[in-house]
Amino acid sequence: MAGVIVTAIFLRRSHALIKRLDQQIGAVSGNYENQLRDLFADWELSQSESEITIYAMKGFSNAEIAELRGTSTSTVKSQMNAIYRKTGFMNRQQLISFLVEELIAGVDMSEPSSDLAIAA
Protein backbone atom coordinates (compact mmCIF):
# COMPACT_ATOMS: atom_id res chain seq x y z
CA MET A 1 0.00 0.00 0.00
CA ALA A 2 2.84 2.40 0.89
CA GLY A 3 4.46 1.70 -2.49
CA VAL A 4 1.28 2.73 -4.32
CA ILE A 5 1.07 5.97 -2.35
CA VAL A 6 4.75 6.82 -2.93
CA THR A 7 4.36 6.05 -6.63
CA ALA A 8 1.27 8.27 -6.86
CA ILE A 9 3.11 11.15 -5.19
CA PHE A 10 6.11 10.68 -7.47
CA LEU A 11 3.89 10.62 -10.58
CA ARG A 12 2.04 13.75 -9.48
CA ARG A 13 5.30 15.66 -8.92
CA SER A 14 6.74 14.39 -12.20
CA HIS A 15 3.62 15.49 -14.07
CA ALA A 16 3.79 18.95 -12.49
CA LEU A 17 7.47 19.24 -13.44
CA ILE A 18 6.83 18.20 -17.04
CA LYS A 19 3.97 20.68 -17.32
CA ARG A 20 6.16 23.51 -15.98
CA LEU A 21 9.00 22.63 -18.36
CA ASP A 22 6.59 22.55 -21.32
CA GLN A 23 5.37 26.02 -20.36
CA GLN A 24 8.93 27.34 -20.19
CA ILE A 25 9.84 25.84 -23.56
CA GLY A 26 6.74 27.36 -25.10
CA ALA A 27 7.49 30.75 -23.59
CA VAL A 28 11.06 30.73 -24.78
CA SER A 29 10.33 29.55 -28.29
CA GLY A 30 7.42 31.94 -28.74
CA ASN A 31 8.92 34.99 -27.11
CA TYR A 32 12.51 34.77 -28.29
CA GLU A 33 11.54 35.91 -31.77
CA ASN A 34 9.80 38.95 -30.28
CA GLN A 35 12.76 39.54 -27.99
CA LEU A 36 15.10 39.51 -31.01
CA ARG A 37 12.88 41.94 -32.90
CA ASP A 38 12.93 44.32 -29.94
CA LEU A 39 16.72 44.08 -29.63
CA PHE A 40 17.19 44.66 -33.35
CA ALA A 41 14.89 47.68 -33.17
CA ASP A 42 16.77 49.05 -30.15
CA TRP A 43 20.04 48.62 -32.05
CA GLU A 44 18.42 50.22 -35.13
CA LEU A 45 19.42 47.32 -37.37
CA SER A 46 18.08 47.37 -40.91
CA GLN A 47 16.08 44.42 -42.22
CA SER A 48 19.19 43.14 -44.02
CA GLU A 49 21.35 43.51 -40.92
CA SER A 50 18.73 41.68 -38.85
CA GLU A 51 18.68 38.80 -41.34
CA ILE A 52 22.46 38.62 -41.38
CA THR A 53 22.53 38.56 -37.58
CA ILE A 54 20.14 35.60 -37.60
CA TYR A 55 22.29 33.75 -40.14
CA ALA A 56 25.38 34.48 -38.05
CA MET A 57 23.62 33.07 -34.98
CA LYS A 58 22.91 29.93 -36.95
CA GLY A 59 26.63 29.54 -37.59
CA PHE A 60 26.87 30.52 -41.25
CA SER A 61 30.10 32.10 -42.49
CA ASN A 62 30.11 35.41 -44.38
CA ALA A 63 30.54 33.50 -47.67
CA GLU A 64 27.60 31.22 -46.87
CA ILE A 65 25.42 34.18 -45.85
CA ALA A 66 26.32 35.96 -49.10
CA GLU A 67 25.36 32.90 -51.12
CA LEU A 68 22.06 32.48 -49.25
CA ARG A 69 21.18 36.16 -49.72
CA GLY A 70 22.46 36.49 -53.28
CA THR A 71 25.00 39.18 -52.40
CA SER A 72 28.78 39.44 -52.32
CA THR A 73 30.93 38.41 -49.39
CA SER A 74 32.23 41.98 -49.13
CA THR A 75 28.64 43.25 -48.75
CA VAL A 76 28.03 40.80 -45.91
CA LYS A 77 31.34 41.76 -44.28
CA SER A 78 30.40 45.43 -44.53
CA GLN A 79 26.98 44.76 -43.02
CA MET A 80 28.55 42.69 -40.21
CA ASN A 81 30.81 45.66 -39.42
CA ALA A 82 27.73 47.90 -39.32
CA ILE A 83 26.09 45.42 -36.93
CA TYR A 84 29.14 45.48 -34.65
CA ARG A 85 29.19 49.27 -34.71
CA LYS A 86 25.47 49.56 -33.90
CA THR A 87 25.48 46.89 -31.18
CA GLY A 88 28.76 47.80 -29.56
CA PHE A 89 30.15 44.27 -29.88
CA MET A 90 33.64 43.74 -31.21
CA ASN A 91 33.09 40.46 -33.08
CA ARG A 92 30.70 37.67 -34.03
CA GLN A 93 31.46 35.64 -30.90
CA GLN A 94 30.49 38.48 -28.56
CA LEU A 95 27.29 39.12 -30.52
CA ILE A 96 26.26 35.47 -30.56
CA SER A 97 27.17 34.98 -26.89
CA PHE A 98 24.97 37.92 -25.95
CA LEU A 99 22.04 36.64 -28.02
CA VAL A 100 22.35 33.13 -26.56
CA GLU A 101 22.40 34.58 -23.05
CA GLU A 102 19.21 36.46 -23.90
CA LEU A 103 17.63 33.16 -24.90
CA ILE A 104 18.78 31.42 -21.73
CA ALA A 105 17.57 34.33 -19.60
CA GLY A 106 14.02 33.39 -20.63
CA VAL A 107 14.35 30.01 -18.88
CA ASP A 108 14.10 29.82 -15.10
CA MET A 109 16.68 27.20 -14.21
CA SER A 110 16.12 27.29 -10.44
CA GLU A 111 12.68 25.70 -10.12
CA PRO A 112 13.12 22.57 -12.27
CA SER A 113 16.38 21.57 -10.64
CA SER A 114 14.85 21.82 -7.17
CA ASP A 115 11.82 19.85 -8.36
CA LEU A 116 14.10 17.21 -9.82
CA ALA A 117 15.85 16.89 -6.49
CA ILE A 118 12.49 16.41 -4.77
CA ALA A 119 11.22 13.93 -7.36
CA ALA A 120 14.36 11.82 -7.20
N, CA, C and O atoms as a GROMACS GRO file, in nm:
protein
  480
    1MET      N    1   0.083  -0.119   0.000
    1MET     CA    2   0.000   0.000   0.000
    1MET      C    3   0.088   0.126   0.000
    1MET      O    4   0.059   0.223  -0.071
    2ALA      N    5   0.195   0.124   0.081
    2ALA     CA    6   0.284   0.240   0.089
    2ALA      C    7   0.351   0.266  -0.047
    2ALA      O    8   0.371   0.380  -0.086
    3GLY      N    9   0.384   0.156  -0.117
    3GLY     CA   10   0.446   0.170  -0.249
    3GLY      C   11   0.354   0.240  -0.348
    3GLY      O   12   0.400   0.320  -0.429
    4VAL      N   13   0.226   0.211  -0.342
    4VAL     CA   14   0.128   0.273  -0.432
    4VAL      C   15   0.118   0.423  -0.401
    4VAL      O   16   0.111   0.505  -0.493
    5ILE      N   17   0.118   0.457  -0.275
    5ILE     CA   18   0.107   0.597  -0.235
    5ILE      C   19   0.232   0.674  -0.278
    5ILE      O   20   0.221   0.784  -0.332
    6VAL      N   21   0.350   0.617  -0.254
    6VAL     CA   22   0.475   0.682  -0.293
    6VAL      C   23   0.480   0.700  -0.444
    6VAL      O   24   0.522   0.804  -0.494
    7THR      N   25   0.438   0.597  -0.517
    7THR     CA   26   0.436   0.605  -0.663
    7THR      C   27   0.340   0.714  -0.710
    7THR      O   28   0.373   0.789  -0.802
    8ALA      N   29   0.225   0.724  -0.649
    8ALA     CA   30   0.127   0.826  -0.686
    8ALA      C   31   0.183   0.966  -0.662
    8ALA      O   32   0.165   1.056  -0.744
    9ILE      N   33   0.251   0.985  -0.549
    9ILE     CA   34   0.311   1.115  -0.519
    9ILE      C   35   0.420   1.148  -0.620
    9ILE      O   36   0.427   1.259  -0.671
   10PHE      N   37   0.504   1.049  -0.649
   10PHE     CA   38   0.611   1.068  -0.747
   10PHE      C   39   0.554   1.104  -0.884
   10PHE      O   40   0.604   1.196  -0.949
   11LEU      N   41   0.450   1.034  -0.928
   11LEU     CA   42   0.389   1.062  -1.058
   11LEU      C   43   0.327   1.203  -1.062
   11LEU      O   44   0.336   1.272  -1.163
   12ARG      N   45   0.265   1.243  -0.954
   12ARG     CA   46   0.204   1.375  -0.948
   12ARG      C   47   0.311   1.484  -0.960
   12ARG      O   48   0.294   1.580  -1.035
   13ARG      N   49   0.421   1.468  -0.886
   13ARG     CA   50   0.530   1.566  -0.892
   13ARG      C   51   0.596   1.566  -1.030
   13ARG      O   52   0.630   1.672  -1.083
   14SER      N   53   0.613   1.449  -1.086
   14SER     CA   54   0.674   1.439  -1.220
   14SER      C   55   0.585   1.507  -1.324
   14SER      O   56   0.634   1.578  -1.412
   15HIS      N   57   0.455   1.486  -1.313
   15HIS     CA   58   0.362   1.549  -1.407
   15HIS      C   59   0.366   1.701  -1.392
   15HIS      O   60   0.364   1.772  -1.493
   16ALA      N   61   0.371   1.751  -1.272
   16ALA     CA   62   0.380   1.895  -1.249
   16ALA      C   63   0.509   1.952  -1.307
   16ALA      O   64   0.508   2.060  -1.366
   17LEU      N   65   0.618   1.881  -1.290
   17LEU     CA   66   0.747   1.924  -1.344
   17LEU      C   67   0.743   1.928  -1.496
   17LEU      O   68   0.788   2.025  -1.556
   18ILE      N   69   0.691   1.825  -1.558
   18ILE     CA   70   0.683   1.820  -1.704
   18ILE      C   71   0.595   1.933  -1.756
   18ILE      O   72   0.629   1.996  -1.856
   19LYS      N   73   0.486   1.960  -1.690
   19LYS     CA   74   0.397   2.068  -1.732
   19LYS      C   75   0.469   2.203  -1.724
   19LYS      O   76   0.456   2.286  -1.814
   20ARG      N   77   0.543   2.226  -1.616
   20ARG     CA   78   0.616   2.351  -1.598
   20ARG      C   79   0.725   2.367  -1.705
   20ARG      O   80   0.743   2.475  -1.760
   21LEU      N   81   0.796   2.258  -1.733
   21LEU     CA   82   0.900   2.263  -1.836
   21LEU      C   83   0.840   2.289  -1.975
   21LEU      O   84   0.898   2.365  -2.053
   22ASP      N   85   0.727   2.229  -2.005
   22ASP     CA   86   0.659   2.255  -2.132
   22ASP      C   87   0.620   2.402  -2.145
   22ASP      O   88   0.632   2.461  -2.252
   23GLN      N   89   0.573   2.460  -2.035
   23GLN     CA   90   0.537   2.602  -2.036
   23GLN      C   91   0.659   2.689  -2.062
   23GLN      O   92   0.651   2.785  -2.139
   24GLN      N   93   0.771   2.657  -1.999
   24GLN     CA   94   0.894   2.734  -2.019
   24GLN      C   95   0.944   2.723  -2.162
   24GLN      O   96   0.985   2.823  -2.222
   25ILE      N   97   0.940   2.603  -2.218
   25ILE     CA   98   0.984   2.584  -2.356
   25ILE      C   99   0.896   2.664  -2.450
   25ILE      O  100   0.945   2.728  -2.543
   26GLY      N  101   0.766   2.659  -2.427
   26GLY     CA  102   0.674   2.736  -2.510
   26GLY      C  103   0.698   2.886  -2.499
   26GLY      O  104   0.694   2.957  -2.599
   27ALA      N  105   0.723   2.932  -2.380
   27ALA     CA  106   0.749   3.075  -2.359
   27ALA      C  107   0.876   3.118  -2.430
   27ALA      O  108   0.880   3.222  -2.494
   28VAL      N  109   0.978   3.037  -2.416
   28VAL     CA  110   1.106   3.073  -2.478
   28VAL      C  111   1.095   3.070  -2.629
   28VAL      O  112   1.139   3.164  -2.696
   29SER      N  113   1.038   2.966  -2.684
   29SER     CA  114   1.033   2.955  -2.829
   29SER      C  115   0.941   3.061  -2.889
   29SER      O  116   0.970   3.112  -2.997
   30GLY      N  117   0.834   3.094  -2.821
   30GLY     CA  118   0.742   3.194  -2.874
   30GLY      C  119   0.789   3.337  -2.854
   30GLY      O  120   0.764   3.423  -2.938
   31ASN      N  121   0.855   3.362  -2.743
   31ASN     CA  122   0.892   3.499  -2.711
   31ASN      C  123   1.030   3.538  -2.759
   31ASN      O  124   1.060   3.657  -2.768
   32TYR      N  125   1.115   3.442  -2.789
   32TYR     CA  126   1.251   3.477  -2.829
   32TYR      C  127   1.251   3.554  -2.960
   32TYR      O  128   1.330   3.647  -2.978
   33GLU      N  129   1.163   3.517  -3.051
   33GLU     CA  130   1.154   3.591  -3.177
   33GLU      C  131   1.116   3.737  -3.151
   33GLU      O  132   1.174   3.827  -3.210
   34ASN      N  133   1.019   3.759  -3.064
   34ASN     CA  134   0.980   3.895  -3.028
   34ASN      C  135   1.093   3.968  -2.957
   34ASN      O  136   1.115   4.087  -2.979
   35GLN      N  137   1.164   3.897  -2.872
   35GLN     CA  138   1.276   3.954  -2.800
   35GLN      C  139   1.385   3.998  -2.898
   35GLN      O  140   1.443   4.106  -2.884
   36LEU      N  141   1.412   3.915  -2.998
   36LEU     CA  142   1.510   3.951  -3.101
   36LEU      C  143   1.466   4.074  -3.178
   36LEU      O  144   1.545   4.165  -3.203
   37ARG      N  145   1.340   4.077  -3.216
   37ARG     CA  146   1.288   4.194  -3.290
   37ARG      C  147   1.307   4.322  -3.209
   37ARG      O  148   1.347   4.425  -3.263
   38ASP      N  149   1.277   4.315  -3.080
   38ASP     CA  150   1.293   4.432  -2.994
   38ASP      C  151   1.440   4.474  -2.985
   38ASP      O  152   1.471   4.593  -2.994
   39LEU      N  153   1.529   4.377  -2.968
   39LEU     CA  154   1.672   4.408  -2.963
   39LEU      C  155   1.718   4.472  -3.093
   39LEU      O  156   1.790   4.572  -3.092
   40PHE      N  157   1.678   4.413  -3.206
   40PHE     CA  158   1.719   4.466  -3.335
   40PHE      C  159   1.666   4.608  -3.355
   40PHE      O  160   1.735   4.692  -3.413
   41ALA      N  161   1.545   4.633  -3.308
   41ALA     CA  162   1.489   4.768  -3.317
   41ALA      C  163   1.567   4.865  -3.227
   41ALA      O  164   1.597   4.977  -3.268
   42ASP      N  165   1.598   4.821  -3.106
   42ASP     CA  166   1.677   4.905  -3.015
   42ASP      C  167   1.814   4.938  -3.075
   42ASP      O  168   1.863   5.050  -3.061
   43TRP      N  169   1.873   4.841  -3.143
   43TRP     CA  170   2.003   4.862  -3.205
   43TRP      C  171   1.994   4.935  -3.339
   43TRP      O  172   2.095   4.971  -3.398
   44GLU      N  173   1.870   4.956  -3.384
   44GLU     CA  174   1.842   5.022  -3.513
   44GLU      C  175   1.906   4.948  -3.630
   44GLU      O  176   1.963   5.008  -3.721
   45LEU      N  177   1.894   4.813  -3.626
   45LEU     CA  178   1.942   4.732  -3.737
   45LEU      C  179   1.842   4.738  -3.852
   45LEU      O  180   1.721   4.737  -3.830
   46SER      N  181   1.895   4.744  -3.973
   46SER     CA  182   1.808   4.737  -4.091
   46SER      C  183   1.756   4.594  -4.105
   46SER      O  184   1.800   4.504  -4.034
   47GLN      N  185   1.661   4.576  -4.197
   47GLN     CA  186   1.608   4.442  -4.222
   47GLN      C  187   1.720   4.348  -4.266
   47GLN      O  188   1.727   4.234  -4.221
   48SER      N  189   1.807   4.395  -4.355
   48SER     CA  190   1.919   4.314  -4.402
   48SER      C  191   2.014   4.279  -4.288
   48SER      O  192   2.057   4.165  -4.277
   49GLU      N  193   2.046   4.376  -4.205
   49GLU     CA  194   2.135   4.351  -4.092
   49GLU      C  195   2.072   4.252  -3.993
   49GLU      O  196   2.142   4.167  -3.937
   50SER      N  197   1.943   4.263  -3.973
   50SER     CA  198   1.873   4.168  -3.885
   50SER      C  199   1.883   4.026  -3.940
   50SER      O  200   1.910   3.932  -3.866
   51GLU      N  201   1.860   4.012  -4.071
   51GLU     CA  202   1.868   3.880  -4.134
   51GLU      C  203   2.009   3.823  -4.123
   51GLU      O  204   2.027   3.705  -4.094
   52ILE      N  205   2.107   3.907  -4.147
   52ILE     CA  206   2.246   3.862  -4.138
   52ILE      C  207   2.280   3.820  -3.996
   52ILE      O  208   2.352   3.722  -3.976
   53THR      N  209   2.230   3.892  -3.898
   53THR     CA  210   2.253   3.856  -3.758
   53THR      C  211   2.195   3.718  -3.729
   53THR      O  212   2.257   3.638  -3.660
   54ILE      N  213   2.077   3.691  -3.780
   54ILE     CA  214   2.014   3.560  -3.760
   54ILE      C  215   2.099   3.450  -3.825
   54ILE      O  216   2.123   3.346  -3.764
   55TYR      N  217   2.144   3.474  -3.947
   55TYR     CA  218   2.229   3.375  -4.014
   55TYR      C  219   2.358   3.353  -3.936
   55TYR      O  220   2.405   3.240  -3.924
   56ALA      N  221   2.415   3.460  -3.884
   56ALA     CA  222   2.538   3.448  -3.805
   56ALA      C  223   2.513   3.365  -3.679
   56ALA      O  224   2.597   3.283  -3.641
   57MET      N  225   2.398   3.386  -3.616
   57MET     CA  226   2.362   3.307  -3.498
   57MET      C  227   2.351   3.159  -3.532
   57MET      O  228   2.382   3.073  -3.449
   58LYS      N  229   2.307   3.131  -3.652
   58LYS     CA  230   2.291   2.993  -3.695
   58LYS      C  231   2.423   2.929  -3.734
   58LYS      O  232   2.429   2.809  -3.764
   59GLY      N  233   2.531   3.008  -3.734
   59GLY     CA  234   2.663   2.954  -3.759
   59GLY      C  235   2.713   2.964  -3.901
   59GLY      O  236   2.816   2.905  -3.934
   60PHE      N  237   2.643   3.037  -3.986
   60PHE     CA  238   2.687   3.052  -4.125
   60PHE      C  239   2.805   3.149  -4.134
   60PHE      O  240   2.811   3.248  -4.061
   61SER      N  241   2.897   3.120  -4.223
   61SER     CA  242   3.010   3.210  -4.249
   61SER      C  243   2.962   3.326  -4.337
   61SER      O  244   2.851   3.322  -4.392
   62ASN      N  245   3.046   3.428  -4.351
   62ASN     CA  246   3.011   3.541  -4.438
   62ASN      C  247   2.986   3.493  -4.582
   62ASN      O  248   2.893   3.539  -4.647
   63ALA      N  249   3.070   3.401  -4.630
   63ALA     CA  250   3.054   3.350  -4.767
   63ALA      C  251   2.921   3.275  -4.782
   63ALA      O  252   2.852   3.289  -4.882
   64GLU      N  253   2.886   3.196  -4.681
   64GLU     CA  254   2.760   3.122  -4.687
   64GLU      C  255   2.640   3.217  -4.680
   64GLU      O  256   2.541   3.198  -4.750
   65ILE      N  257   2.650   3.319  -4.595
   65ILE     CA  258   2.542   3.418  -4.585
   65ILE      C  259   2.527   3.490  -4.719
   65ILE      O  260   2.415   3.512  -4.765
   66ALA      N  261   2.638   3.527  -4.780
   66ALA     CA  262   2.632   3.596  -4.910
   66ALA      C  263   2.563   3.508  -5.014
   66ALA      O  264   2.480   3.556  -5.091
   67GLU      N  265   2.598   3.381  -5.016
   67GLU     CA  266   2.536   3.290  -5.112
   67GLU      C  267   2.386   3.276  -5.086
   67GLU      O  268   2.306   3.280  -5.180
   68LEU      N  269   2.347   3.262  -4.960
   68LEU     CA  270   2.206   3.248  -4.925
   68LEU      C  271   2.125   3.374  -4.961
   68LEU      O  272   2.009   3.365  -5.000
   69ARG      N  273   2.188   3.490  -4.948
   69ARG     CA  274   2.118   3.616  -4.972
   69ARG      C  275   2.137   3.669  -5.114
   69ARG      O  276   2.073   3.766  -5.153
   70GLY      N  277   2.223   3.604  -5.190
   70GLY     CA  278   2.246   3.649  -5.328
   70GLY      C  279   2.324   3.779  -5.335
   70GLY      O  280   2.301   3.861  -5.424
   71THR      N  281   2.418   3.798  -5.241
   71THR     CA  282   2.500   3.918  -5.240
   71THR      C  283   2.647   3.877  -5.239
   71THR      O  284   2.678   3.758  -5.240
   72SER      N  285   2.734   3.974  -5.237
   72SER     CA  286   2.878   3.944  -5.232
   72SER      C  287   2.924   3.928  -5.088
   72SER      O  288   2.861   3.978  -4.995
   73THR      N  289   3.035   3.859  -5.072
   73THR     CA  290   3.093   3.842  -4.939
   73THR      C  291   3.134   3.976  -4.880
   73THR      O  292   3.121   3.997  -4.760
   74SER      N  293   3.182   4.066  -4.964
   74SER     CA  294   3.223   4.198  -4.913
   74SER      C  295   3.103   4.277  -4.861
   74SER      O  296   3.115   4.354  -4.766
   75THR      N  297   2.986   4.258  -4.923
   75THR     CA  298   2.864   4.325  -4.875
   75THR      C  299   2.828   4.271  -4.736
   75THR      O  300   2.795   4.348  -4.646
   76VAL      N  301   2.834   4.140  -4.720
   76VAL     CA  302   2.803   4.080  -4.591
   76VAL      C  303   2.903   4.127  -4.486
   76VAL      O  304   2.865   4.161  -4.374
   77LYS      N  305   3.031   4.130  -4.522
   77LYS     CA  306   3.134   4.176  -4.428
   77LYS      C  307   3.108   4.320  -4.387
   77LYS      O  308   3.122   4.355  -4.270
   78SER      N  309   3.071   4.403  -4.482
   78SER     CA  310   3.040   4.543  -4.453
   78SER      C  311   2.918   4.554  -4.360
   78SER      O  312   2.917   4.635  -4.268
   79GLN      N  313   2.818   4.472  -4.386
   79GLN     CA  314   2.698   4.476  -4.302
   79GLN      C  315   2.729   4.421  -4.162
   79GLN      O  316   2.674   4.470  -4.064
   80MET      N  317   2.815   4.320  -4.153
   80MET     CA  318   2.855   4.269  -4.021
   80MET      C  319   2.927   4.378  -3.942
   80MET      O  320   2.906   4.392  -3.822
   81ASN      N  321   3.012   4.455  -4.010
   81ASN     CA  322   3.081   4.566  -3.942
   81ASN      C  323   2.982   4.670  -3.894
   81ASN      O  324   2.998   4.727  -3.786
   82ALA      N  325   2.878   4.696  -3.974
   82ALA     CA  326   2.773   4.790  -3.932
   82ALA      C  327   2.699   4.736  -3.809
   82ALA      O  328   2.665   4.811  -3.718
   83ILE      N  329   2.676   4.605  -3.808
   83ILE     CA  330   2.609   4.542  -3.693
   83ILE      C  331   2.695   4.558  -3.568
   83ILE      O  332   2.643   4.594  -3.462
   84TYR      N  333   2.825   4.533  -3.580
   84TYR     CA  334   2.914   4.548  -3.465
   84TYR      C  335   2.914   4.692  -3.416
   84TYR      O  336   2.910   4.717  -3.295
   85ARG      N  337   2.918   4.785  -3.507
   85ARG     CA  338   2.919   4.927  -3.471
   85ARG      C  339   2.790   4.966  -3.397
   85ARG      O  340   2.795   5.036  -3.296
   86LYS      N  341   2.676   4.920  -3.449
   86LYS     CA  342   2.547   4.956  -3.390
   86LYS      C  343   2.523   4.886  -3.255
   86LYS      O  344   2.459   4.943  -3.167
   87THR      N  345   2.574   4.764  -3.241
   87THR     CA  346   2.548   4.689  -3.118
   87THR      C  347   2.652   4.713  -3.010
   87THR      O  348   2.626   4.691  -2.892
   88GLY      N  349   2.770   4.758  -3.051
   88GLY     CA  350   2.876   4.780  -2.956
   88GLY      C  351   2.961   4.656  -2.930
   88GLY      O  352   3.050   4.659  -2.845
   89PHE      N  353   2.934   4.547  -3.002
   89PHE     CA  354   3.015   4.427  -2.988
   89PHE      C  355   3.133   4.434  -3.083
   89PHE      O  356   3.127   4.498  -3.188
   90MET      N  357   3.240   4.368  -3.044
   90MET     CA  358   3.364   4.374  -3.121
   90MET      C  359   3.372   4.267  -3.231
   90MET      O  360   3.442   4.285  -3.330
   91ASN      N  361   3.299   4.155  -3.212
   91ASN     CA  362   3.309   4.046  -3.308
   91ASN      C  363   3.185   3.957  -3.302
   91ASN      O  364   3.095   3.977  -3.220
   92ARG      N  365   3.182   3.860  -3.390
   92ARG     CA  366   3.070   3.767  -3.403
   92ARG      C  367   3.049   3.687  -3.274
   92ARG      O  368   2.936   3.665  -3.233
   93GLN      N  369   3.157   3.644  -3.211
   93GLN     CA  370   3.146   3.564  -3.090
   93GLN      C  371   3.077   3.641  -2.977
   93GLN      O  372   2.992   3.586  -2.907
   94GLN      N  373   3.113   3.767  -2.960
   94GLN     CA  374   3.049   3.848  -2.856
   94GLN      C  375   2.901   3.866  -2.887
   94GLN      O  376   2.817   3.856  -2.797
   95LEU      N  377   2.869   3.893  -3.011
   95LEU     CA  378   2.729   3.912  -3.052
   95LEU      C  379   2.647   3.786  -3.026
   95LEU      O  380   2.540   3.791  -2.965
   96ILE      N  381   2.699   3.674  -3.073
   96ILE     CA  382   2.626   3.547  -3.056
   96ILE      C  383   2.615   3.510  -2.908
   96ILE      O  384   2.510   3.465  -2.864
   97SER      N  385   2.721   3.529  -2.832
   97SER     CA  386   2.717   3.498  -2.689
   97SER      C  387   2.608   3.580  -2.620
   97SER      O  388   2.532   3.527  -2.538
   98PHE      N  389   2.600   3.707  -2.654
   98PHE     CA  390   2.497   3.792  -2.595
   98PHE      C  391   2.358   3.742  -2.630
   98PHE      O  392   2.271   3.734  -2.544
   99LEU      N  393   2.337   3.709  -2.758
   99LEU     CA  394   2.204   3.664  -2.802
   99LEU      C  395   2.167   3.530  -2.739
   99LEU      O  396   2.050   3.508  -2.706
  100VAL      N  397   2.262   3.440  -2.722
  100VAL     CA  398   2.235   3.313  -2.656
  100VAL      C  399   2.201   3.337  -2.510
  100VAL      O  400   2.110   3.273  -2.456
  101GLU      N  401   2.272   3.426  -2.445
  101GLU     CA  402   2.240   3.458  -2.305
  101GLU      C  403   2.100   3.516  -2.292
  101GLU      O  404   2.030   3.489  -2.194
  102GLU      N  405   2.057   3.594  -2.391
  102GLU     CA  406   1.921   3.646  -2.390
  102GLU      C  407   1.819   3.533  -2.398
  102GLU      O  408   1.715   3.537  -2.333
  103LEU      N  409   1.850   3.432  -2.479
  103LEU     CA  410   1.763   3.316  -2.490
  103LEU      C  411   1.756   3.241  -2.358
  103LEU      O  412   1.648   3.207  -2.311
  104ILE      N  413   1.871   3.217  -2.299
  104ILE     CA  414   1.878   3.142  -2.173
  104ILE      C  415   1.811   3.219  -2.060
  104ILE      O  416   1.752   3.159  -1.970
  105ALA      N  417   1.818   3.351  -2.065
  105ALA     CA  418   1.757   3.433  -1.960
  105ALA      C  419   1.606   3.411  -1.953
  105ALA      O  420   1.545   3.436  -1.849
  106GLY      N  421   1.546   3.365  -2.061
  106GLY     CA  422   1.402   3.339  -2.063
  106GLY      C  423   1.363   3.209  -1.994
  106GLY      O  424   1.244   3.181  -1.979
  107VAL      N  425   1.462   3.130  -1.952
  107VAL     CA  426   1.435   3.001  -1.888
  107VAL      C  427   1.475   3.010  -1.741
  107VAL      O  428   1.590   3.042  -1.709
  108ASP      N  429   1.382   2.983  -1.654
  108ASP     CA  430   1.410   2.982  -1.510
  108ASP      C  431   1.469   2.846  -1.474
  108ASP      O  432   1.398   2.745  -1.471
  109MET      N  433   1.598   2.846  -1.448
  109MET     CA  434   1.668   2.720  -1.420
  109MET      C  435   1.658   2.677  -1.274
  109MET      O  436   1.694   2.564  -1.241
  110SER      N  437   1.611   2.764  -1.187
  110SER     CA  438   1.612   2.729  -1.044
  110SER      C  439   1.501   2.632  -1.006
  110SER      O  440   1.526   2.537  -0.932
  111GLU      N  441   1.380   2.653  -1.055
  111GLU     CA  442   1.268   2.570  -1.012
  111GLU      C  443   1.279   2.424  -1.057
  111GLU      O  444   1.264   2.334  -0.974
  112PRO      N  445   1.305   2.397  -1.186
  112PRO     CA  446   1.312   2.257  -1.227
  112PRO      C  447   1.417   2.176  -1.154
  112PRO      O  448   1.393   2.060  -1.119
  113SER      N  449   1.533   2.235  -1.130
  113SER     CA  450   1.638   2.157  -1.064
  113SER      C  451   1.598   2.123  -0.922
  113SER      O  452   1.630   2.014  -0.874
  114SER      N  453   1.529   2.214  -0.852
  114SER     CA  454   1.485   2.182  -0.717
  114SER      C  455   1.374   2.079  -0.720
  114SER      O  456   1.365   1.994  -0.631
  115ASP      N  457   1.288   2.085  -0.823
  115ASP     CA  458   1.182   1.985  -0.836
  115ASP      C  459   1.242   1.849  -0.867
  115ASP      O  460   1.194   1.747  -0.818
  116LEU      N  461   1.347   1.848  -0.950
  116LEU     CA  462   1.410   1.721  -0.982
  116LEU      C  463   1.470   1.658  -0.857
  116LEU      O  464   1.465   1.536  -0.839
  117ALA      N  465   1.526   1.740  -0.771
  117ALA     CA  466   1.585   1.689  -0.649
  117ALA      C  467   1.477   1.628  -0.559
  117ALA      O  468   1.499   1.527  -0.492
  118ILE      N  469   1.360   1.692  -0.558
  118ILE     CA  470   1.249   1.641  -0.477
  118ILE      C  471   1.195   1.512  -0.535
  118ILE      O  472   1.166   1.416  -0.463
  119ALA      N  473   1.180   1.510  -0.671
  119ALA     CA  474   1.122   1.393  -0.736
  119ALA      C  475   1.213   1.273  -0.727
  119ALA      O  476   1.165   1.159  -0.722
  120ALA      N  477   1.342   1.294  -0.723
  120ALA     CA  478   1.436   1.182  -0.720
  120ALA      C  479   1.446   1.124  -0.584
  120ALA      O  480   1.521   1.028  -0.564
   0.00000   0.00000   0.00000
